[in-house]
Amino acid sequence: MAAAPTQIEAELYYLIARFLQSGPCNKSAQVLVQELEEHQLIPRRLDWEGKEHRRSFEDLVAANAHIPPDYLLKICERIGPLLDKEIPQSVPGVQTLLGVGRQSLLRDAKDCKSTLWNGSAFAALHRGRPPELPVNYVKPPNV
């Protein structure tokens, strides 16, 4: 058996399975639930004496009846606007989970610092690539 997952990992597996169950990927959800039970990735429950017991996925769903199937989607929809308040993205209004740099949900303040152009960076842009400017460059150099 692999190492026990952290609480966050176990909850994420649960939320992914619930999300898959609510959409067109029901077979994938069934396989995931089987693997979660097989590999004992579902958090154990504690009884009133403090003893741990295995539980099924359905037991976990019943214990978390307050969590809707689209809960993971709602979390993902809220992360972007919350992060935008702290660290603005480069293209306002574009919400994506797959962004990079200033569009990434994992961005931090150092990713958003502006960089001045230098000659070698400018020259590299014109060697077989389209002249696409990196998002963190302020002004192109005076050529």
Order of alpha helices (4+ residues) and beta strands (2+ residues): alpha-alpha-beta-beta-alpha-alpha-alpha
